[in-house]
Amino acid sequence: MQNVLTHAVRVSAGLTFAAAATGFIWALGIDYQPAPHTGVLICVWTAAGFAVIRAVLLWVRRMRGRRLTRPTAAGVSLEKGPRVHRRREWDLLDAVPYGSEGWAKVRQLATNFLILAASMTAVTLPSLPEGDSLTAKLQRTGAEVADVTVVEQPRVIRKSYDDDDRDRVVGYVVEMVVSVPRGPARLTLARVERSELPRTGERMSVLWSRENPSLGGITGSASELHRLADARWKMNPAGGNVWAGIALIFGLCMLPWVFLFALGLEGETLRELAWSPGVQFVHALIILCAAYGYTPALTGHSAHGLQALFQASGWLLIAGMLFSPAYQLIKENRS
């Protein structure tokens, strides 16, 4: 039974890592695709499920070991059989399985890489187009890019003013009517944000749907609009967020190495953390909360209530898992 539980814990840990890694890689290219992102969602909840299974198996492993020997006040086992034999079997079940220090550090380093990468990717998930957004509707009805011409004076809906000079206009929200070559002579673009007021006769790139011109269109750079029109999985490590990309690079290059080597964590400490039911239960709970919080973004809906809270703080919770080894080291130094 000891070997079965031990291997089951290892398999569940491996499947958690595999599902999380698959979901992370898949999520790097979904910002060009319309919601829902079912594949990534399945990977996220699969990782959460196996993390919970791992924590449960660790508790079963510990509780079963403790039931094998129940010492009395006098220190005599109440179970039948030699006490030495029973104690040895208990130790085998409750002890941390042996593993080399190098393997323990490599395993923790790989886990840290994945946690940081997934955390930085999670920052960009709330910015994905919702299922009922104009972008998603255009993509579902065969979006294409066209160079259009403004045919009417744009109607100003709102102006934005400089914070220091309230008389200086720094942006406009306008409604425009454009003409599409080999398409509608009049295509209405609602709520277009521009830094300068568009002029009649001006040319620009627009994402629109030939199947449903009544949807209007979206303006932007030609390269970005072509990526949206393509609507296929395409690698985008920064997720469109420069700061997330910088944080990702910094995290992948610095933090895992600091936690594992600069802090002087030993392989024995890392093995204890990996086989601690309490630590793994907390990690599983964090993963569950993050999966619950990011489900709306992946299904193309808005987050509300508790989900909105988990979505806003989920990546911080995941990144907090990196501090487990540091906390354990501080705890050992104090004792």
KEPAVEX-924437 format. One line per 2 residues: number of its first residue (from 1); their letters; for each residue x, y, z of C-alpha. Coordinates in nm, 3 decimals, decimal comma, m for minus. Layout:
% KEPAVEX-924437
NUM = a = X:Y:Z  ...;
END
This chain:
% KEPAVEX-924437
1 = mq = 0,000:0,000:0,000  0,287:0,234:0,077;
3 = nv = 0,427:0,205:m0,275  0,083:0,253:m0,430;
5 = lt = 0,017:0,575:m0,239  0,366:0,707:m0,304;
7 = ha = 0,344:0,647:m0,677  m0,011:0,787:m0,688;
9 = vr = 0,114:1,110:m0,529  0,396:1,132:m0,783;
11 = vs = 0,163:1,066:m1,077  m0,086:1,329:m0,961;
13 = ag = 0,197:1,582:m0,920  0,325:1,506:m1,270;
15 = lt = m0,023:1,538:m1,421  m0,076:1,869:m1,238;
17 = fa = 0,248:2,006:m1,385  0,171:1,871:m1,733;
19 = aa = m0,182:2,017:m1,740  m0,061:2,354:m1,608;
21 = at = 0,226:2,368:m1,861  m0,008:2,279:m2,148;
23 = gf = m0,259:2,542:m2,039  0,013:2,807:m2,010;
25 = iw = 0,156:2,740:m2,358  m0,194:2,729:m2,507;
27 = al = m0,288:3,058:m2,336  0,005:3,239:m2,501;
29 = gi = m0,180:3,251:m2,831  m0,548:3,278:m2,744;
31 = dy = m0,573:3,658:m2,737  m0,629:3,653:m3,115;
33 = qp = m0,909:3,397:m3,092  m1,273:3,458:m3,001;
35 = ap = m1,405:3,328:m2,668  m1,469:3,075:m2,525;
37 = ht = m1,121:2,929:m2,479  m1,237:2,580:m2,386;
39 = gv = m0,902:2,404:m2,426  m0,721:2,634:m2,183;
41 = li = m1,015:2,613:m1,941  m0,999:2,233:m1,941;
43 = cv = m0,624:2,242:m1,875  m0,667:2,488:m1,585;
45 = wt = m0,935:2,281:m1,411  m0,748:1,956:m1,481;
47 = aa = m0,441:2,100:m1,305  m0,659:2,215:m1,015;
49 = gf = m0,826:1,876:m0,990  m0,503:1,679:m0,979;
51 = av = m0,358:1,925:m0,726  m0,652:1,849:m0,497;
53 = ir = m0,611:1,475:m0,555  m0,244:1,501:m0,462;
55 = av = m0,323:1,680:m0,136  m0,591:1,423:m0,047;
57 = ll = m0,354:1,133:m0,121  m0,088:1,287:0,102;
59 = wv = m0,337:1,314:0,390  m0,448:0,953:0,334;
61 = rr = m0,087:0,842:0,331  m0,014:1,020:0,659;
63 = mr = m0,333:0,909:0,837  m0,290:0,547:0,730;
65 = gr = 0,063:0,546:0,866  m0,050:0,684:1,200;
67 = rl = m0,324:0,426:1,233  m0,074:0,144:1,206;
69 = tr = 0,073:0,228:1,545  m0,123:0,369:1,837;
71 = pt = 0,115:0,396:2,134  m0,027:0,397:2,486;
73 = aa = 0,090:0,621:2,770  0,344:0,354:2,856;
75 = gv = 0,472:0,357:2,502  0,340:0,006:2,415;
77 = sl = 0,166:m0,044:2,083  m0,200:m0,156:2,096;
79 = ek = m0,166:m0,331:1,764  m0,072:m0,695:1,734;
81 = gp = 0,276:m0,787:1,626  0,626:m0,676:1,724;
83 = rv = 0,644:m0,305:1,805  0,967:m0,263:1,612;
85 = hr = 0,810:m0,405:1,297  0,502:m0,183:1,332;
87 = rr = 0,714:0,125:1,393  0,927:0,056:1,090;
89 = ew = 0,616:0,021:0,869  0,476:0,346:1,008;
91 = dl = 0,803:0,524:0,940  0,802:0,399:0,584;
93 = ld = 0,452:0,533:0,525  0,495:0,866:0,703;
95 = av = 0,852:0,943:0,597  0,948:1,153:0,296;
97 = py = 1,049:0,926:0,006  1,413:0,952:m0,082;
99 = gs = 1,522:1,167:m0,372  1,853:1,322:m0,466;
101 = eg = 1,916:1,683:m0,371  1,988:1,774:m0,733;
103 = wa = 1,658:1,630:m0,852  1,470:1,810:m0,573;
105 = kv = 1,617:2,145:m0,677  1,562:2,087:m1,049;
107 = rq = 1,200:1,989:m0,980  1,140:2,296:m0,764;
109 = la = 1,311:2,521:m1,017  1,087:2,389:m1,296;
111 = tn = 0,782:2,442:m1,076  0,891:2,799:m1,000;
113 = fl = 0,937:2,871:m1,369  0,588:2,745:m1,444;
115 = il = 0,427:2,934:m1,155  0,587:3,264:m1,255;
117 = aa = 0,512:3,221:m1,624  0,149:3,127:m1,554;
119 = sm = 0,116:3,419:m1,313  0,236:3,672:m1,567;
121 = ta = 0,009:3,524:m1,835  m0,285:3,543:m1,594;
123 = vt = m0,236:3,920:m1,574  m0,347:3,951:m1,937;
125 = lp = m0,651:3,720:m1,921  m0,902:3,981:m1,797;
127 = sl = m0,820:4,195:m2,103  m0,938:3,923:m2,343;
129 = pe = m1,247:4,018:m2,550  m1,568:3,896:m2,393;
131 = gd = m1,791:3,655:m2,583  m2,045:3,927:m2,668;
133 = sl = m1,786:4,195:m2,753  m1,771:4,348:m3,100;
135 = ta = m1,432:4,187:m3,165  m1,566:3,838:m3,089;
137 = kl = m1,881:3,896:m3,296  m1,676:4,009:m3,596;
139 = qr = m1,442:3,709:m3,565  m1,735:3,466:m3,550;
141 = tg = m1,888:3,614:m3,865  m1,575:3,612:m4,078;
143 = ae = m1,382:3,926:m3,995  m1,162:4,081:m4,262;
145 = va = m0,944:4,391:m4,290  m1,010:4,672:m4,536;
147 = dv = m0,855:5,013:m4,612  m1,155:5,245:m4,584;
149 = tv = m1,220:5,615:m4,647  m1,402:5,853:m4,413;
151 = ve = m1,699:5,987:m4,613  m1,871:6,210:m4,356;
153 = qp = m1,763:6,453:m4,089  m1,726:6,243:m3,772;
155 = rv = m1,973:6,307:m3,492  m1,798:6,380:m3,161;
157 = ir = m1,941:6,179:m2,871  m1,692:6,276:m2,602;
159 = ks = m1,372:6,476:m2,560  m1,080:6,413:m2,324;
161 = yd = m0,889:6,706:m2,177  m0,534:6,747:m2,048;
163 = dd = m0,510:6,726:m1,668  m0,291:7,038:m1,650;
165 = dr = m0,464:7,240:m1,921  m0,840:7,191:m1,918;
167 = dr = m0,876:7,383:m2,246  m0,649:7,142:m2,436;
169 = vv = m0,822:6,843:m2,599  m0,607:6,530:m2,598;
171 = gy = m0,855:6,271:m2,730  m1,189:6,212:m2,897;
173 = vv = m1,455:5,944:m2,900  m1,637:5,974:m3,232;
175 = em = m1,884:5,800:m3,457  m1,764:5,772:m3,816;
177 = vv = m1,913:5,671:m4,148  m1,667:5,513:m4,391;
179 = sv = m1,673:5,362:m4,739  m1,534:5,011:m4,795;
181 = pr = m1,381:4,924:m5,135  m1,580:4,640:m5,297;
183 = gp = m1,811:4,663:m4,998  m2,069:4,892:m4,837;
185 = ar = m2,061:5,256:m4,944  m2,157:5,350:m4,590;
187 = lt = m2,028:5,155:m4,290  m2,087:5,308:m3,947;
189 = la = m1,812:5,282:m3,686  m1,944:5,357:m3,337;
191 = rv = m1,733:5,493:m3,050  m1,392:5,515:m3,217;
193 = er = m1,119:5,654:m2,991  m0,868:5,885:m3,161;
195 = se = m0,606:6,130:m3,039  m0,697:6,366:m3,325;
197 = lp = m1,030:6,437:m3,488  m1,058:6,234:m3,815;
199 = rt = m1,112:6,428:m4,136  m1,334:6,356:m4,434;
201 = ge = m1,133:6,171:m4,699  m0,889:6,023:m4,445;
203 = rm = m0,794:5,659:m4,502  m0,754:5,399:m4,227;
205 = sv = m0,763:5,025:m4,163  m1,083:4,870:m4,029;
207 = lw = m1,180:4,522:m3,913  m1,532:4,444:m4,038;
209 = sr = m1,757:4,154:m4,140  m1,880:4,115:m4,496;
211 = en = m2,143:3,869:m4,372  m2,286:4,120:m4,122;
213 = ps = m2,197:4,484:m4,206  m2,450:4,606:m3,948;
215 = lg = m2,199:4,518:m3,676  m1,982:4,810:m3,784;
217 = gi = m1,609:4,777:m3,741  m1,295:4,833:m3,535;
219 = tg = m1,007:5,063:m3,622  m0,641:5,000:m3,538;
221 = sa = m0,303:4,925:m3,687  m0,311:4,704:m3,995;
223 = se = m0,085:4,441:m3,838  m0,299:4,407:m3,524;
225 = lh = m0,623:4,394:m3,722  m0,483:4,123:m3,952;
227 = rl = m0,392:3,915:m3,646  m0,748:3,955:m3,515;
229 = ad = m0,894:3,865:m3,854  m0,675:3,555:m3,872;
231 = ar = m0,824:3,443:m3,536  m0,588:3,147:m3,511;
233 = wk = m0,364:3,040:m3,225  m0,042:3,239:m3,247;
235 = mn = 0,233:3,273:m2,988  0,227:3,604:m2,802;
237 = pa = 0,440:3,571:m2,482  0,362:3,919:m2,350;
239 = gg = m0,009:3,882:m2,414  m0,014:4,233:m2,552;
241 = nv = 0,107:4,370:m2,221  0,461:4,508:m2,220;
243 = wa = 0,483:4,530:m1,842  0,369:4,169:m1,807;
245 = gi = 0,645:4,069:m2,050  0,908:4,258:m1,851;
247 = al = 0,786:4,106:m1,525  0,786:3,761:m1,685;
249 = if = 1,147:3,794:m1,800  1,256:3,928:m1,462;
251 = gl = 1,072:3,656:m1,275  1,199:3,369:m1,489;
253 = cm = 1,558:3,493:m1,470  1,580:3,599:m1,107;
255 = lp = 1,330:3,481:m0,851  1,356:3,100:m0,887;
257 = wv = 1,734:3,118:m0,860  1,717:3,345:m0,557;
259 = fl = 1,474:3,122:m0,371  1,657:2,798:m0,445;
261 = fa = 2,022:2,889:m0,428  2,084:3,231:m0,274;
263 = lg = 1,869:3,136:0,025  2,060:2,812:0,065;
265 = le = 1,762:2,575:0,058  1,865:2,215:0,101;
267 = ge = 1,723:1,921:m0,087  1,579:1,777:0,234;
269 = tl = 1,373:2,093:0,293  1,238:2,085:m0,061;
271 = re = 1,147:1,715:m0,028  0,961:1,783:0,297;
273 = la = 0,762:2,061:0,135  0,672:1,843:m0,163;
275 = ws = 0,541:1,566:0,067  0,376:1,787:0,329;
277 = pg = m0,005:1,741:0,326  m0,056:2,085:0,482;
279 = vq = 0,161:2,274:0,232  0,015:2,090:m0,067;
281 = fv = m0,339:2,146:0,060  m0,274:2,522:0,071;
283 = ha = m0,125:2,510:m0,280  m0,425:2,314:m0,409;
285 = li = m0,663:2,568:m0,253  m0,473:2,855:m0,420;
287 = il = m0,490:2,682:m0,758  m0,864:2,619:m0,713;
289 = ca = m0,928:2,986:m0,628  m0,727:3,102:m0,928;
291 = ay = m0,907:2,859:m1,162  m1,244:2,976:m1,031;
293 = gy = m1,145:3,342:m1,071  m1,020:3,311:m1,428;
295 = tp = m1,304:3,093:m1,557  m1,514:3,397:m1,669;
297 = al = m1,226:3,539:m1,875  m1,176:3,204:m2,048;
299 = tg = m1,546:3,151:m2,113  m1,591:3,504:m2,246;
301 = hs = m1,803:3,644:m1,962  m1,762:3,919:m1,704;
303 = ah = m1,651:3,827:m1,352  m1,873:3,928:m1,061;
305 = gl = m1,859:3,900:m0,685  m1,611:3,647:m0,548;
307 = qa = m1,491:3,553:m0,895  m1,396:3,914:m0,964;
309 = lf = m1,195:3,921:m0,640  m1,011:3,600:m0,726;
311 = qa = m0,952:3,724:m1,080  m0,800:4,048:m0,954;
313 = sg = m0,572:3,880:m0,701  m0,534:3,531:m0,848;
315 = wl = m0,195:3,587:m1,006  m0,064:3,727:m0,675;
317 = li = m0,190:3,418:m0,493  m0,020:3,189:m0,743;
319 = ag = 0,305:3,383:m0,723  0,282:3,359:m0,343;
321 = ml = 0,338:2,984:m0,373  0,700:3,067:m0,447;
323 = fs = 0,750:3,186:m0,091  0,685:2,843:0,064;
325 = pa = 1,052:2,740:0,052  1,162:3,078:0,187;
327 = yq = 0,910:3,055:0,472  1,030:2,705:0,558;
329 = li = 1,392:2,823:0,567  1,307:3,113:0,799;
331 = ke = 1,110:2,878:1,022  1,400:2,635:1,048;
333 = nr = 1,649:2,911:1,130  1,431:3,036:1,413;
335 = s = 1,391:2,695:1,571;
END
